[in-house]
Amino acid sequence: MALTLRITSTHPLLPAPVSQRLDIAEGQELSAGRLATANLRFAVEDRRISRHHFSLRLNGGRLELVNHSLNGTIVDGMPIDGSVELGEDVSVGLGELIVRIEVSDGPTEKGPAPSAPPPPVATTDGSLDDATLLARPPTGTRPVAPKIRRGDLVGHEVGGYRFEAALSHGALGPRYRAVQTALERTVELQLVPRVLLEGHPGRIERLFRTARMAVRLIHPHAVQIHDCGELSDLDAYYMTTEHVDGVWLDARIAAGPMPMAPAEAIRIAREVGAALAHAHACNIVHRNVAPEHIVLARVSGAAKLSGLGLAKSLDDDTRLTRSGAVMGNLRYSAPEQLTDARSVDARADQYALAAVLYHLLTGRPRLEAKTLAEHLKAAAAQPRTTPPSSFVPSVAASVDRAVIRALAWSAEDRYPSVHAFLEALAGAERATSPDAAMLGRTRATYLAMLPRLPARTGIDWGVHFAPVDEVGGDFYDVFELGDGRLGAMVGDVAGHGLDAAMAVGMAKTSCRIYARTEGSPARALAAANSLVRPQLAQGRFFTCCLGMFDPEGMTFTFARGGHNPVLLHNASRNPSIHWLSPEGCAIGVMPDRAFHQVEHALYLEPGDLLLLFTDGVPEATNAAGEPFELDRLAALVAERDPAEPAGEIVSRIATALGAWCGGAADDDVTLLALRLA
């Protein structure tokens, strides 16, 4: 079997497209690059074209392109680092060179090939002047694609646009900053050489369809498309968009420093996500959310989304994407888009946005796979996503949860919409403020200060501690009093976050010190109130249940300090559940003269279980807004086996609590259990 390849090359340094015809037989491999011995030689001075850039091979009747260059190869707008099967008509980008490969059954007939002579070497000094470039072809002849070269158009006016600066040259062609002279409006103008589109009306339709869709996307974080059409003088199509003076996100990633500060990364994701949510509301799926399509305004830093070239309208029945087609940037494409881009919905955009955010937070892509085959293999294996905080500890746990859910391998397991993902990020933003690094350090110190439960024969402790933010307002402690007794406390500072955590240190330390010096829970809380009340911020206070356990006398003496009641359970007692709630003021509210505590002494028996807890337990709500309440807590405790360890009891309660509130607690939760064997 053999095929015939018609290859047309365009480059800013070539005066006109260059065509060649090559035959390729089964098992044969053709080399392409700047080498003089290459079967397909690109003789242009472009350092991004490697000496041996890629090869074409016919394998089992399939034409494959194999990349050999560290600079990469772009096939139909997608970067290829390994190999890819080619269709009947594809565009290949390497450096600024655009190569169109058309495949037909062959081979060609013997004799002189109808191809053009080998391309001349074009140098950077230019071979055509601007007058030649802009001249129309003779009447009655088909326009020959002119040399579209960076800089040649600058300073000239064509089709109502004055070209001011060359910006870049990508797979579609050169991009300029221009002025629409009729309106004196600065725009960015993308030229698409006709040679890339001729013979393919579907590609032309996609270009104009993109413009029609974009007209509906008027949003402060979306790059607005102004116009599209044909510039016959340049034998090219064009599209103009608003000009954003800024830097593209892929260039920002490459320039560093990376990773980004979590607050900056989340802000970018939320702004781009807002544009995506608006697109989805217009029934448009972007399908190509990636750093190269996000621009950051230089002055404001605002992020704007562009790159609607692969977007699809859910209202449009036009089938310009073939079934099974793969589209988008591999690093950020959802698994379902890797197998069939035609059938994806808005959840694919959610995945891509989360993948971009993951890269910004960690400095690395979610997957290191380079080829489509490697990505498909990874998607099939569904490896666990490493939380961003594993690479950057200052990333909040709540951000971890939001990003990992949005990156779920199955679209069904992601958020129902980009808007829901953005709401989760908004809830996490408190932890990614400019104080995020301080919060991370405070959290590490905060957790390191959690007490070790003392071991005593016949005494079993269990604890569950879960702050809703990086640091919280709950605290607990179990400590030696120095006279054979043990001190135990559970408390709750009003509020969350860093301010509450700082107050926790003051509250816990003062109660612990005065428990040792005063010898009585009520007197210790009174002394703590006297010390901390003048130092607490306006409106700040804390509750604290402070107890002293005497193993020898089997007594537990405590004062409640405005806290929740203490639960006592023993199946041998009648009744088996007791709620103990002596009167007592919260600390930091009342002046010394009005501060009042009632102390309660409880005689314990073997099999007794004491449970101290914060209000995050009874006040946890389900989706219907119903609180967990004390009765459900009591019922769970009453189910315990007398031999069930205290640690398993609190773990079982925490699991039930998580199920009740759907894993989304809105307050700190602390449980401390003391069980006597």
C-alpha positions in Angstrom: 0.0 0.0 0.0 1.2 3.5 -0.7 -0.1 7.1 -0.3 0.6 10.4 -1.9 1.1 13.4 0.2 0.6 16.9 -1.1 2.5 19.2 1.3 2.1 23.0 1.3 4.3 25.1 3.6 3.9 28.7 4.6 6.2 30.8 6.8 6.7 34.5 7.4 10.1 34.4 5.6 8.8 32.6 2.5 7.5 34.9 -0.3 4.7 32.4 -1.2 3.5 29.0 -0.1 5.7 26.2 -1.3 4.1 22.9 -2.5 5.7 19.5 -2.7 4.4 16.0 -3.5 5.8 12.9 -1.8 5.0 9.2 -2.0 5.1 7.0 1.1 4.9 3.2 1.1 3.9 0.8 3.8 6.6 0.6 6.4 8.5 3.6 5.0 9.4 6.6 7.2 10.0 10.1 5.8 12.1 12.6 7.8 11.2 16.3 8.1 13.3 19.2 9.3 16.2 21.5 8.4 18.7 18.8 7.5 19.8 18.9 3.9 19.2 15.2 3.7 15.6 15.3 5.0 12.9 14.0 2.7 10.8 17.0 3.6 13.3 19.9 4.0 12.2 23.2 5.6 14.9 25.6 4.4 14.0 28.6 6.5 16.0 30.4 9.2 13.7 29.5 12.2 15.6 28.2 15.2 12.4 26.6 16.5 12.4 24.2 13.6 14.8 21.3 14.5 17.2 19.6 12.2 15.2 16.4 12.5 11.8 17.8 13.7 9.4 15.0 12.9 8.9 12.0 10.7 5.9 10.6 8.8 5.4 6.8 8.6 2.9 4.5 7.1 2.1 1.8 9.6 -0.7 -0.7 8.8 -2.3 1.6 6.4 -2.3 4.5 8.9 -0.3 7.6 8.4 1.4 8.6 11.6 3.4 11.7 12.6 6.2 11.2 15.1 7.6 14.2 16.9 11.4 14.3 17.5 11.9 17.9 18.5 12.1 19.3 22.0 10.4 22.4 20.6 7.3 20.3 20.0 4.9 20.0 17.1 1.3 21.2 16.8 -1.2 19.1 14.8 -4.5 20.8 14.1 -3.9 23.2 17.1 -2.9 20.4 19.6 0.7 20.0 20.9 2.1 16.5 20.1 5.1 15.2 22.0 4.9 11.6 20.9 3.1 10.3 17.9 -0.4 10.8 16.4 -2.4 9.3 13.6 -3.1 11.9 10.8 -6.4 12.4 8.9 -6.8 13.1 5.3 -6.1 16.8 5.7 -4.2 18.3 8.6 -2.3 21.4 9.5 1.1 21.0 11.3 2.8 23.8 13.1 6.5 23.9 13.9 8.0 27.2 15.0 6.3 29.7 12.7 6.1 27.3 9.9 2.6 26.0 8.9 2.6 22.8 6.9 -0.7 21.5 5.4 -0.6 17.8 4.6 -3.3 16.4 2.2 -3.4 12.6 1.8 -4.6 10.7 -1.2 -4.2 7.2 -2.6 -1.1 6.8 -4.6 1.5 6.5 -5.8 2.1 9.2 -8.3 2.8 8.4 -11.9 6.4 8.1 -13.1 8.0 11.2 -14.5 8.5 14.7 -13.4 6.6 15.5 -10.2 4.2 18.4 -10.5 5.7 19.9 -7.3 7.5 23.2 -7.0 11.3 23.2 -6.9 12.9 22.9 -3.5 12.1 25.9 -1.4 14.7 28.7 -1.4 16.5 29.6 1.8 14.8 32.7 3.1 16.8 35.0 5.4 15.8 37.6 7.9 16.8 40.5 5.7 13.6 40.0 3.6 13.3 39.4 -0.2 10.1 41.4 -1.0 9.3 44.9 -0.1 6.0 46.2 1.3 4.8 47.4 -2.1 5.2 44.0 -3.6 3.5 42.4 -0.7 0.5 44.6 -0.9 0.1 44.6 -4.7 -2.9 42.9 -6.2 -2.4 40.0 -8.7 -3.1 40.7 -12.4 -6.8 40.8 -13.3 -8.3 37.4 -14.2 -5.8 35.4 -12.2 -6.3 33.7 -8.9 -4.6 35.6 -6.1 -1.4 33.9 -4.9 -1.0 33.8 -1.2 1.5 36.5 -0.4 4.3 36.5 2.0 2.7 37.1 5.4 5.6 38.2 7.4 6.0 39.7 10.8 6.8 43.4 10.4 6.0 43.6 6.7 2.5 44.8 7.3 3.4 47.1 10.2 2.7 50.7 9.2 0.4 49.8 6.4 -3.4 50.0 6.1 -5.3 47.0 4.6 -9.0 46.5 4.5 -9.7 49.3 7.0 -7.1 48.2 9.5 -3.8 50.0 10.2 -1.2 47.4 11.3 0.8 48.8 14.2 2.8 45.8 15.7 3.3 42.1 15.1 2.4 40.2 18.3 3.0 36.5 17.5 2.8 33.8 14.9 1.0 30.6 15.8 -0.5 27.6 14.1 -3.3 29.7 12.5 -1.0 32.4 11.2 0.3 35.8 12.3 -1.4 38.0 14.9 -1.1 41.8 15.0 -2.1 44.8 17.1 -4.0 47.0 14.7 -6.3 50.0 14.6 -9.7 49.8 13.0 -9.5 53.2 11.3 -13.2 53.9 10.9 -13.7 53.8 14.7 -10.1 54.5 15.8 -10.4 51.3 17.9 -7.3 49.3 18.9 -7.8 45.6 18.2 -5.9 42.4 17.9 -6.1 40.9 14.4 -5.6 37.3 13.6 -4.8 36.5 10.0 -5.6 33.0 8.8 -4.0 32.2 5.4 -6.5 30.9 2.8 -4.2 28.0 2.1 -5.1 26.5 5.5 -8.8 26.6 4.7 -9.3 26.2 1.0 -11.1 23.0 0.0 -12.5 22.8 3.5 -15.7 24.9 3.9 -16.2 23.4 7.4 -13.0 25.1 8.6 -14.2 28.5 7.2 -17.6 27.9 8.8 -15.9 27.2 12.2 -14.1 30.5 11.9 -17.3 32.5 11.3 -19.3 30.4 13.8 -16.8 31.3 16.5 -17.4 35.0 15.8 -21.2 34.5 15.9 -21.0 32.7 19.3 -18.6 35.2 20.8 -21.0 38.1 20.1 -23.2 36.6 22.8 -20.4 36.5 25.3 -20.2 40.1 26.5 -18.6 39.6 29.9 -15.9 41.6 31.8 -13.7 38.5 32.0 -14.1 37.4 28.3 -12.1 38.8 25.4 -14.7 40.3 23.1 -14.7 39.5 19.4 -15.4 42.5 17.2 -15.4 41.4 13.6 -14.4 38.7 11.1 -14.1 38.5 7.3 -11.8 38.2 4.4 -8.8 40.4 3.4 -8.5 39.6 -0.3 -5.4 41.8 -0.6 -3.6 39.4 1.7 -5.4 36.2 0.5 -6.4 35.5 4.1 -9.3 35.5 6.4 -9.2 37.5 9.6 -10.8 37.9 13.0 -10.5 40.9 15.3 -10.8 40.9 19.1 -10.5 43.6 21.8 -6.9 44.4 22.6 -5.8 43.6 26.1 -2.5 45.1 27.2 -1.2 42.2 29.3 0.6 38.9 29.5 -0.7 35.5 28.5 -0.9 33.0 31.4 1.3 30.4 29.7 4.0 33.1 29.4 3.5 34.0 33.0 3.9 30.3 34.0 7.0 30.0 31.9 8.5 33.2 33.3 7.7 32.3 36.9 8.0 32.5 39.8 5.9 29.4 40.3 3.8 28.2 42.0 1.6 31.2 42.3 0.5 32.5 45.6 -2.8 30.7 46.4 -4.8 33.9 46.6 -3.6 35.0 43.1 -4.2 31.6 41.6 -7.8 31.4 43.0 -8.6 34.9 41.9 -7.6 34.1 38.3 -9.6 30.9 38.4 -12.7 32.6 39.8 -12.5 35.4 37.1 -12.1 32.9 34.3 -14.8 30.8 35.8 -17.2 33.7 35.9 -16.7 34.0 32.1 -17.2 30.3 31.7 -20.4 30.3 33.8 -21.7 33.1 31.5 -20.8 31.1 28.4 -22.6 28.0 29.8 -25.7 30.2 30.6 -25.6 31.0 26.8 -25.4 27.3 26.1 -21.8 27.5 24.9 -19.1 25.0 25.9 -15.5 26.4 25.5 -13.6 23.0 25.1 -10.2 24.6 25.2 -9.7 26.3 28.6 -5.9 26.5 29.0 -3.2 29.0 30.0 -2.5 30.0 26.4 -6.1 31.3 26.2 -6.1 33.3 29.4 -4.7 36.8 29.4 -3.8 38.9 32.5 -4.3 42.6 32.1 -1.1 44.5 32.8 -2.5 47.2 35.0 -5.4 45.7 36.8 -4.2 42.1 36.7 -7.8 41.0 35.7 -8.0 37.7 33.9 -9.8 37.4 30.6 -10.7 34.2 28.7 -10.2 33.9 24.9 -9.7 31.0 22.5 -13.2 30.2 21.4 -11.9 28.5 18.3 -13.0 25.0 19.5 -16.2 26.2 21.3 -19.5 24.6 20.5 -23.0 25.9 20.9 -25.5 23.5 22.5 -28.2 25.4 20.5 -26.5 24.7 17.1 -27.1 21.4 15.3 -24.2 22.0 12.9 -21.8 19.0 13.1 -18.4 20.6 12.5 -16.6 18.3 15.0 -16.5 14.7 13.8 -17.6 12.0 16.3 -14.6 10.7 18.2 -12.5 13.8 17.5 -10.0 14.9 20.2 -9.7 18.6 20.8 -8.0 21.0 23.2 -4.8 21.0 25.2 -4.0 17.5 26.5 -2.7 18.8 29.8 -6.0 20.4 30.7 -8.6 18.4 28.8 -11.2 16.3 30.6 -11.0 12.5 30.2 -14.2 12.4 28.2 -12.9 15.1 25.8 -9.9 12.9 25.0 -12.1 10.3 23.5 -15.0 12.3 21.9 -14.9 16.1 22.0 -18.2 16.3 20.2 -20.2 14.9 23.1 -18.8 16.9 26.0 -20.8 19.3 28.1 -20.0 22.2 30.5 -18.4 19.8 33.1 -15.5 19.4 30.7 -14.8 23.1 31.0 -15.0 22.8 34.8 -12.3 20.1 34.7 -10.1 22.2 32.5 -10.5 25.2 34.8 -9.6 23.1 37.8 -6.6 21.7 35.9 -5.3 25.2 35.2 -5.8 26.1 38.8 -4.0 23.0 40.0 -1.0 24.0 37.8 -1.0 27.5 39.2 -1.2 26.3 42.8 1.5 23.5 42.5 3.7 24.7 39.7 3.1 21.4 37.8 0.3 20.0 35.7 -2.1 17.5 37.2 -0.8 14.8 34.8 2.8 14.6 33.5 1.7 12.4 30.6 2.9 13.9 27.2 1.1 11.9 24.5 -2.6 11.2 23.9 -1.9 7.5 24.6 -0.4 8.3 27.9 -3.3 10.5 28.9 -5.8 7.9 27.9 -3.9 5.3 29.9 -3.9 7.6 33.0 -7.6 8.3 32.6 -8.3 4.6 32.5 -6.3 3.9 35.6 -7.8 6.9 37.4 -4.9 7.5 39.8 -5.5 9.5 43.0 -5.0 13.2 42.6 -2.3 14.5 44.9 -3.7 17.4 46.9 -2.1 20.8 46.0 -1.2 21.2 49.7 1.1 18.2 49.5 3.3 20.4 47.3 2.5 23.8 48.8 1.5 23.6 52.5 0.0 27.1 52.5 -2.8 25.8 50.2 -5.9 25.5 52.3 -7.5 22.1 52.9 -10.8 23.5 51.6 -9.1 24.5 48.3 -7.8 20.9 48.1 -11.3 19.5 48.4 -12.8 21.9 45.8 -10.1 21.3 43.2 -10.0 17.6 43.6 -13.7 17.3 43.2 -13.7 19.4 40.1 -10.9 17.1 38.7 -12.9 14.0 39.2 -12.3 11.4 36.4 -16.0 11.0 35.9 -18.0 14.0 35.0 -20.8 12.7 37.2 -18.6 13.1 40.3 -17.7 16.8 39.6 -19.7 19.8 40.8 -23.0 20.2 39.0 -21.8 23.4 37.4 -18.9 25.8 37.1 -20.9 28.2 39.3 -21.0 25.5 42.1 -17.2 25.1 41.8 -16.8 28.9 42.0 -18.9 29.0 45.2 -16.7 26.3 46.7 -13.6 28.4 45.9 -15.3 31.5 47.3 -15.9 29.7 50.6 -12.2 28.7 50.6 -10.9 32.1 49.8 -10.8 33.1 53.4 -7.9 30.7 53.8 -6.0 32.0 50.8 -5.9 35.7 51.7 -2.6 37.4 52.0 -2.4 35.9 55.5 -2.4 32.4 54.0 1.3 31.7 54.7 0.8 32.9 58.3 -2.3 30.7 58.5 -0.3 27.7 57.3 2.4 28.3 59.9 -0.2 28.9 62.6 -2.0 25.7 61.7 1.2 23.7 62.0 1.9 25.2 65.4 -1.7 24.9 66.4 -1.8 21.1 65.6 1.6 20.5 67.2 0.3 21.9 70.4 -2.6 19.4 70.6 -2.1 17.5 73.8 -1.0 13.8 74.2 -3.6 12.0 76.2 -2.0 10.6 79.4 -2.0 6.9 79.9 -3.5 5.6 83.2 -4.5 2.1 84.1 -8.3 1.7 83.8 -8.8 5.0 82.1 -9.5 5.2 78.3 -9.5 8.5 76.4 -10.9 9.3 73.0 -10.8 12.5 71.0 -12.0 13.9 67.7 -10.9 17.4 66.7 -11.9 19.0 63.4 -11.6 22.7 62.8 -13.7 23.9 59.8 -11.0 26.3 58.7 -7.2 26.0 58.7 -7.3 27.0 62.4 -10.4 27.3 64.5 -11.9 28.4 67.7 -12.3 25.0 69.4 -9.8 23.7 71.9 -9.3 20.8 74.3 -6.7 19.6 76.8 -5.9 16.8 79.2 -3.0 17.4 81.6 -1.5 16.4 84.9 -2.4 18.7 87.8 0.6 17.5 89.9 -1.2 16.0 92.8 -2.3 12.8 91.1 -5.4 14.3 89.5 -5.9 15.0 85.8 -7.3 18.2 84.4 -9.6 18.0 81.3 -11.2 20.7 79.3 -13.1 21.4 76.1 -13.8 25.0 75.0 -14.9 27.2 72.2 -13.8 30.7 71.3 -16.4 32.7 69.4 -15.5 32.9 65.7 -13.1 31.1 63.4 -9.8 31.7 61.7 -6.6 33.4 62.8 -8.1 35.8 65.3 -10.0 33.0 67.0 -6.9 30.8 67.0 -4.8 33.4 68.8 -7.6 33.8 71.4 -7.5 30.0 71.8 -3.9 30.1 73.0 -4.8 32.7 75.6 -7.9 30.8 76.8 -6.3 27.4 77.0 -3.1 28.6 78.7 -4.9 30.7 81.3 -7.3 27.8 82.2 -4.5 25.3 82.4 -2.3 27.5 84.7 -5.2 28.5 87.0 -6.4 24.9 87.2 -3.0 24.0 88.8 -2.8 27.1 91.1 -6.4 27.4 92.2 -7.2 23.7 92.6 -10.8 24.2 91.8 -12.5 24.4 88.4 -14.8 27.3 89.4 -12.0 29.4 90.9 -9.7 28.6 87.9 -12.4 29.9 85.5 -12.9 33.0 87.6 -9.2 33.8 87.6 -9.0 33.2 83.8 -11.9 35.6 83.3 -10.2 38.3 85.3 -7.0 37.9 83.3 -8.3 37.6 79.7 -11.4 39.8 79.6 -9.5 43.1 79.3 -7.3 41.5 76.6 -10.0 40.0 74.4 -11.1 41.9 71.3 -14.5 43.6 71.4 -17.2 41.0 71.3 -14.8 38.1 71.7 -15.4 35.5 74.5 -15.1 31.8 75.1 -16.9 29.0 76.8 -15.0 26.2 78.7 -16.0 23.1 80.5 -13.1 22.5 82.9 -13.0 19.3 85.0 -10.6 17.6 87.5 -10.6 13.9 87.6 -9.4 12.1 90.8 -8.6 8.5 90.0 -8.1 7.6 93.6 -11.4 9.0 94.9 -13.2 8.2 91.5 -14.6 11.8 91.3 -15.0 14.2 88.4 -15.4 17.8 89.6 -16.2 20.4 86.9 -17.6 23.8 86.1 -19.3 24.4 82.8 -18.2 28.0 82.0 -21.2 28.7 79.7 -20.4 25.6 77.7 -22.5 22.7 76.5 -23.7 20.1 79.1 -21.6 17.0 80.0 -23.1 13.7 78.9 -22.8 10.7 81.4 -23.6 7.2 80.2 -23.6 3.9 81.8 -26.0 1.1 80.9 -26.0 0.0 84.6 -27.3 3.4 85.8 -30.9 4.3 85.8 -31.5 6.2 83.7 -28.5 5.3 81.5 -28.1 8.8 80.1 -27.6 11.9 82.3 -27.2 15.5 81.1 -25.1 17.5 83.6 -25.4 21.3 83.2 -24.5 23.4 86.3 -24.9 27.1 85.9 -21.9 29.2 84.8 -20.9 32.3 82.8 -18.9 32.3 79.6 -15.4 33.8 80.1 -14.8 37.3 78.9 -18.4 38.5 79.1 -19.0 39.5 82.7 -16.8 41.7 85.0 -15.3 39.9 88.0 -18.0 41.1 90.4 -20.8 39.5 88.3 -18.9 36.4 87.2 -20.5 33.3 88.6 -19.8 29.5 88.4 -21.5 26.5 90.0 -19.2 23.6 90.6 -20.5 20.0 90.3 -18.8 16.9 91.9 -19.7 13.6 90.3 -18.9 10.2 91.7 -18.0 7.8 89.0 -18.5 4.0 88.6 -16.8 1.4 86.5 -18.3 1.5 83.0 -19.1 5.2 83.1 -18.5 7.3 80.0 -18.1 11.1 80.2 -18.5 13.0 76.9 -17.5 16.7 76.5 -18.2 18.4 73.2 -18.5 21.7 71.4 -21.7 23.2 69.9 -20.5 22.1 66.4 -22.0 18.7 67.3 -25.7 19.5 68.2 -25.9 22.5 65.9 -24.7 20.7 62.7 -27.4 20.9 60.1 -28.5 18.6 57.2 -29.6 19.7 53.8 -33.0 20.5 55.1 -31.6 22.8 57.8 -32.4 20.4 60.6 -29.9 20.4 63.6 -28.3 17.2 64.8 -29.4 18.0 68.3 -28.6 16.4 71.7 -31.1 13.5 71.4 -29.3 12.0 68.3 -26.0 12.3 70.1 -27.4 10.6 73.2 -28.9 7.8 71.0 -25.5 7.1 69.4 -23.8 7.0 72.8 -26.4 4.7 74.1 -25.7 2.2 71.3 -22.1 1.6 72.6 -20.9 -1.8 73.8 -19.4 -1.5 77.4 -16.1 -2.7 76.0 -16.1 -0.3 73.0 -12.9 1.9 73.3 -13.5 5.6 73.8 -11.6 6.4 70.5 -14.0 4.2 68.5 -17.0 5.9 70.2 -16.0 9.4 69.2 -15.0 8.2 65.7 -18.5 6.6 65.2 -20.1 9.9 66.4 -18.0 11.9 64.0 -18.9 9.6 61.1 -22.6 10.0 61.8 -22.2 13.7 62.1 -20.4 13.9 58.7 -23.2 11.9 57.1 -25.8 14.1 58.6 -24.3 17.3 57.2 -23.1 15.8 53.9 -19.4 16.2 54.8 -19.8 20.0 54.8 -19.7 21.1 58.5 -20.0 24.8 59.0 -18.5 24.9 62.5 -15.6 23.4 64.4 -16.3 20.0 66.0 -14.6 18.6 69.1 -15.4 15.5 71.1 -13.5 14.3 74.2 -14.5 11.1 75.9 -13.4 9.5 79.2 -14.3 5.9 79.8 -13.7 3.9 82.9 -13.0 0.2 82.5 
